[in-house]
Amino acid sequence: QVGQLPRRPEAAALQLDVARRRMVQSFCVPFLLQQLRRRRVACPMGAACPAQDEGQTGRLLSSAWHDVKKVDDSFVSFSHFCEWAEGAGIALAQDANNSTSCDGGSTRSRILEEPTRTVGNILGTPALSVDADELVPISDADLLGKLQSMLETTHKPDDNWTRDRGCILHGAGRCRFSCAIKNRVPVPNAYTLVKAFRNHNPNLWRRYSITRQRLAEDCSHEVQGVVWNPVELRSAFDLEEPLDRSCNEWRVFHGTSAANAQRICTSNFKQSLAGTGAIWTGGEGGKKTPLYGFGVYFAENVTKADEYVKAHVTDGVVEDDDGLCAMLVCRVVGGRVNIVTTNEIDIDRLRKENFEGPYDSVLGDRVSVLRKPFREIVCYDTDQIFPEFLLLYRRSYEES
């Protein structure tokens, strides 16, 4: 039964016996694969995960189930399920119609193998080892120029202050809106790239590639009466290779601190912290549910993402760059996008439509109807995200 699907590796036996493997392979996996067109499967939280060894397979298996809460307390992402199945010795294969199926043979699935083979090609490096999760400085002048162009093209020069940028007296979300709007933190009029780093993390890329492949397949047909529609973002630059627009793959901005940016490049976003940045709290300074629920928020405008950036970097790869600001450029696969244009936001419904319904992400379009300055993109599954570049830049406040 699905209720017997394992989760917690630390309580598991080290060896998965043949009888249990056959039971899982013959019943659980085929049943779950029927649901995997939605890339997420219902999963209870109490069962234990059988790890085979303490080597790479064991670590992969452990990680797949340890991180399950980053999606949701009741759902497992498609790529994490693939990692668990692979670690448990259950091969997943694709048939002639490109559908995932259960295979009793020893051949690893194409859906697991393909992203591994393409890591070097996509990241522009030779084949990477599982430990090559470092940030590598970019020296290519052409790529640096394109990243600078992203900053310039996506900057909104007017009507660009929101309350998340904050008050010069009290900061963001710590005073009444009337005080914040009277004492606005100034908005930079330009952003100059100083340094950039590329994220060489094959494990994060592998999970992202698996998820993107599944979403691309899913977007090719109608789901629950909803057809796929393209969504264009200003920040969706192709850079060194074309994005996959057949599943709404974008490049988007996420502002944070340099320390957080480095942690994200190592282990991706933490779902437990998603959406808890510099959001408006009604002037009380407490924790508040974000506008579209707890997810990872991105911007198509550098001006919006810059609201959440913390300057004065003093640690890690940028320890000598005091005064610079750090921002991530992430690849995000949006799939079917739930577009919200009003202030009537039902967070529970958004969550249900994402995890159980036809949608994969949310576009908070507060521009077309509400006439607010910016749109935001929200993902609830971090496997739809690959933190690709870490940018270090300077703000400029000079009058043109």
C-alpha positions in Angstrom: 0.0 0.0 0.0 1.0 3.6 -0.5 0.9 3.8 3.3 3.9 1.6 3.5 6.1 3.8 1.2 9.3 4.5 3.3 10.5 7.9 4.2 12.9 8.2 7.1 16.3 6.6 6.4 17.7 6.9 9.9 15.3 4.3 11.2 15.8 1.8 8.4 17.6 -1.5 8.1 20.7 -1.3 6.0 19.7 -4.0 3.6 16.5 -4.2 1.6 15.5 -7.9 1.3 14.5 -9.4 -2.0 10.9 -10.1 -1.0 10.3 -6.5 0.0 12.0 -5.2 -3.1 9.7 -7.4 -5.2 6.7 -6.2 -3.4 7.6 -2.6 -3.8 8.5 -3.1 -7.5 5.4 -5.2 -8.3 2.8 -3.1 -6.5 3.8 0.2 -5.0 5.9 1.6 -7.9 3.4 0.8 -10.7 0.6 2.4 -8.6 2.6 5.5 -7.8 3.8 5.9 -11.4 0.1 6.2 -12.4 0.1 9.4 -10.4 3.5 10.7 -11.5 2.1 12.5 -14.5 1.5 15.2 -11.8 5.1 14.6 -10.6 4.0 14.4 -7.0 2.7 11.5 -5.0 0.9 11.3 -1.7 3.2 10.1 1.0 2.7 9.5 4.8 5.3 10.9 7.1 5.8 7.9 9.5 7.4 5.1 7.5 11.1 4.3 7.4 13.3 4.4 4.3 15.5 1.3 3.6 19.0 2.4 2.7 21.3 -0.1 1.1 24.7 1.2 2.2 26.6 4.2 3.5 28.2 5.0 0.1 26.9 7.3 -2.6 23.7 5.3 -3.2 22.9 5.4 0.5 23.5 9.1 0.7 21.4 9.8 -2.4 18.6 7.6 -1.0 18.8 9.3 2.4 18.8 12.8 0.8 15.8 12.0 -1.4 13.6 11.3 1.6 15.2 13.6 4.2 14.4 16.6 1.9 10.8 15.6 1.2 9.4 18.3 3.4 10.8 20.9 1.1 7.9 20.1 -1.3 5.1 19.7 1.2 4.3 17.7 4.3 2.2 15.2 2.3 3.8 15.1 -1.2 7.0 13.8 -2.7 8.5 15.4 -5.8 9.0 13.4 -8.9 12.8 13.7 -8.9 13.0 12.7 -5.2 10.9 9.6 -6.0 13.2 8.7 -8.8 16.2 9.0 -6.5 14.5 6.8 -3.8 13.5 4.2 -6.4 17.1 4.1 -7.9 18.7 3.8 -4.4 16.3 1.0 -3.5 17.4 -1.0 -6.5 14.2 -0.4 -8.5 14.9 0.6 -12.1 12.6 3.1 -13.8 12.6 3.0 -17.6 10.9 4.9 -20.4 8.9 3.1 -23.0 8.7 4.1 -26.7 6.1 6.7 -25.8 8.5 8.4 -23.4 6.4 7.3 -20.4 8.1 6.3 -17.2 7.5 2.6 -16.2 8.8 0.0 -13.8 11.6 -2.2 -15.1 12.9 -5.2 -13.3 16.2 -5.1 -15.2 19.5 -3.6 -14.0 19.7 -0.9 -16.6 19.3 2.6 -15.1 16.5 4.7 -16.5 17.1 7.2 -19.2 15.2 9.7 -17.1 17.9 9.2 -14.4 20.8 8.8 -16.8 20.1 11.7 -19.3 20.5 14.6 -16.9 23.8 13.2 -15.6 25.2 13.0 -19.1 24.2 16.5 -19.9 25.5 18.3 -16.8 28.8 19.1 -18.5 27.2 20.2 -21.7 24.7 22.6 -20.0 27.0 24.0 -17.4 29.8 24.5 -20.0 32.3 22.3 -18.2 33.8 18.8 -18.5 31.9 16.1 -16.7 31.5 16.9 -13.0 32.0 14.7 -10.0 29.3 14.5 -7.3 31.5 16.7 -5.1 31.9 19.5 -7.7 29.3 21.8 -6.1 31.5 24.9 -6.0 30.9 28.4 -7.3 33.2 29.1 -10.2 34.1 32.7 -11.1 33.0 33.8 -14.6 35.7 35.4 -16.8 34.0 35.1 -20.2 33.4 38.7 -21.2 30.5 37.9 -23.5 28.6 36.1 -20.7 29.4 38.9 -18.3 28.0 41.4 -20.8 24.8 39.4 -21.2 24.3 39.3 -17.4 24.9 43.1 -17.2 22.3 43.5 -20.0 19.8 41.5 -17.9 20.3 44.0 -15.0 19.8 47.0 -17.4 16.9 45.6 -19.4 14.9 44.4 -16.4 15.3 47.6 -14.3 12.1 49.6 -13.9 13.1 53.2 -13.8 9.8 54.7 -12.5 6.8 53.7 -10.4 9.2 51.3 -8.7 8.8 51.7 -4.9 6.9 49.1 -2.9 6.5 48.8 0.8 8.8 45.8 0.8 11.7 48.2 0.1 10.9 49.7 3.4 11.2 52.9 5.5 14.5 54.7 6.0 13.6 55.0 9.7 12.3 51.6 10.6 13.3 49.2 7.8 10.9 46.9 5.9 7.6 45.9 7.5 8.2 47.5 10.9 6.1 50.6 10.8 2.7 51.7 9.5 2.4 52.1 5.7 1.8 55.8 6.1 5.2 56.1 7.8 7.0 53.9 5.2 5.5 55.9 2.2 6.5 59.2 3.8 10.1 58.0 4.5 10.7 55.8 1.5 14.0 54.0 1.1 15.4 55.3 -2.2 15.3 53.0 -5.2 18.6 52.7 -7.2 18.6 54.0 -10.7 21.2 51.5 -12.0 22.9 48.2 -11.1 26.5 47.5 -12.2 27.7 44.0 -12.3 31.1 43.6 -10.6 31.6 39.8 -10.3 29.6 36.7 -11.3 29.9 33.1 -10.3 28.4 30.0 -12.0 27.0 27.3 -9.8 28.6 23.9 -10.6 26.3 21.6 -8.5 25.5 18.4 -10.4 23.0 17.1 -7.8 20.8 20.2 -7.9 21.1 20.2 -11.7 20.1 16.6 -11.9 17.0 17.0 -9.9 16.1 20.1 -11.9 16.6 18.3 -15.2 14.4 15.4 -14.2 11.7 17.8 -13.1 12.0 19.9 -16.3 11.8 16.8 -18.5 8.6 15.6 -16.7 7.0 19.0 -16.9 7.8 19.3 -20.6 6.0 16.1 -21.2 3.1 17.1 -19.0 2.7 20.4 -20.8 2.2 18.7 -24.1 -1.3 17.6 -23.3 -4.4 18.8 -21.4 -4.6 18.1 -17.7 -7.8 18.3 -15.8 -9.3 20.5 -18.5 -6.4 23.0 -18.4 -4.2 23.4 -21.5 -0.7 24.7 -21.3 -0.1 28.4 -22.2 3.2 30.3 -22.7 4.1 33.0 -20.2 6.7 35.5 -21.2 9.0 37.1 -18.6 11.3 40.1 -19.2 14.2 38.2 -17.5 14.0 35.1 -19.6 17.3 35.6 -21.3 18.7 32.6 -23.3 22.4 33.5 -22.4 24.5 30.6 -23.6 21.8 28.2 -24.6 18.0 28.5 -25.4 15.6 28.0 -22.5 12.9 25.4 -23.0 9.9 27.6 -23.6 7.6 24.6 -24.2 7.3 24.2 -20.5 7.8 27.9 -19.5 11.4 27.7 -18.5 12.7 31.1 -17.4 15.6 32.8 -15.8 14.5 35.0 -12.9 16.0 37.0 -10.0 16.0 36.2 -6.3 17.5 38.8 -3.9 19.1 37.8 -0.6 22.4 38.1 1.3 25.6 36.7 0.0 25.8 34.1 2.7 22.3 32.9 1.9 23.0 32.9 -1.8 26.0 30.6 -1.3 24.0 28.2 0.9 21.2 28.1 -1.7 23.7 27.2 -4.4 24.9 24.3 -2.3 21.6 22.9 -1.1 18.9 24.8 -2.9 16.1 26.8 -1.2 14.8 25.6 2.2 11.0 25.2 1.9 10.7 25.9 5.7 12.0 29.4 5.1 10.3 30.0 1.8 8.5 33.3 1.5 9.7 34.6 4.9 12.1 37.3 3.7 11.4 41.0 3.9 7.7 40.7 3.5 5.2 43.2 4.9 3.9 42.3 8.4 1.3 45.0 8.9 3.7 47.2 10.9 4.1 44.7 13.8 7.4 43.1 12.7 6.1 39.6 13.3 5.8 36.6 11.0 3.1 36.7 8.5 1.9 34.4 5.7 3.2 35.6 2.3 0.8 36.9 -0.2 0.6 33.7 -2.3 1.4 31.3 0.5 4.7 29.7 1.6 6.8 29.2 -1.6 9.9 30.5 -3.2 9.4 34.0 -4.7 11.1 35.3 -7.8 11.1 38.5 -9.8 11.4 39.3 -13.5 12.6 42.8 -12.6 16.0 43.3 -11.0 14.4 46.3 -9.3 11.9 44.1 -7.4 14.5 41.5 -6.4 16.8 44.2 -5.2 14.3 45.1 -2.5 15.3 41.9 -0.6 19.0 42.2 -1.0 21.3 42.8 2.0 24.4 44.7 1.2 27.8 44.9 2.9 29.1 41.5 2.1 31.9 40.2 4.3 32.0 36.5 4.0 32.6 33.4 1.9 33.7 33.8 -1.8 33.2 37.6 -1.6 34.9 38.4 1.7 36.9 41.3 0.1 33.9 42.9 -1.6 32.5 45.0 1.2 29.5 47.1 0.0 28.5 44.9 -2.9 25.1 43.3 -3.2 24.3 39.7 -4.0 21.6 38.3 -6.1 20.8 34.9 -7.7 19.8 34.3 -11.2 17.8 31.1 -11.2 16.5 28.8 -13.8 12.8 28.0 -13.0 10.5 25.7 -14.9 7.0 27.1 -14.5 5.0 24.5 -16.4 1.3 25.3 -16.3 1.1 28.7 -14.6 -1.8 29.8 -12.4 -2.1 33.5 -13.1 -3.6 35.5 -10.3 -4.6 39.1 -11.1 -6.7 40.2 -8.1 -6.4 40.8 -4.4 -8.8 37.9 -3.8 -6.2 35.3 -3.0 -7.2 31.9 -1.6 -3.9 30.5 -0.4 -5.4 27.1 0.4 -6.9 26.8 -3.0 -3.6 27.9 -4.7 -1.8 25.1 -2.8 -4.4 22.5 -3.6 -4.4 23.4 -7.3 -0.6 23.2 -7.4 -0.2 19.9 -5.5 -3.4 18.1 -6.6 -4.6 20.1 -9.6 -3.3 21.0 -13.0 -0.9 23.9 -12.1 2.8 23.9 -11.3 3.5 27.5 -10.3 1.9 30.9 -9.7 2.3 34.2 -11.5 1.2 37.0 -9.2 0.3 39.5 -11.8 -0.4 42.7 -9.8 0.2 44.9 -12.9 -2.5 44.3 -15.5 -5.5 44.8 -13.3 -4.3 46.3 -10.0 -1.8 48.6 -11.6 0.9 47.8 -9.1 4.6 48.0 -10.2 5.7 44.4 -10.4 4.8 40.8 -11.1 6.1 37.9 -9.0 6.6 34.2 -9.7 6.1 31.6 -7.0 7.2 27.9 -6.9 6.2 25.5 -4.2 8.6 22.7 -5.3 12.3 23.5 -5.1 13.1 20.8 -7.7 11.7 23.3 -10.3 14.5 25.6 -9.4 18.2 25.6 -10.2 20.3 28.5 -8.7 22.5 29.1 -11.8 24.4 32.3 -11.2 25.4 34.4 -8.2 25.8 38.1 -9.1 27.7 40.7 -7.1 26.8 44.2 -8.1 26.8 47.8 -7.0 23.8 50.1 -6.7 23.9 53.5 -8.2 21.8 56.5 -7.0 23.2 59.1 -9.3 20.7 61.4 -11.0 20.7 60.9 -14.8 
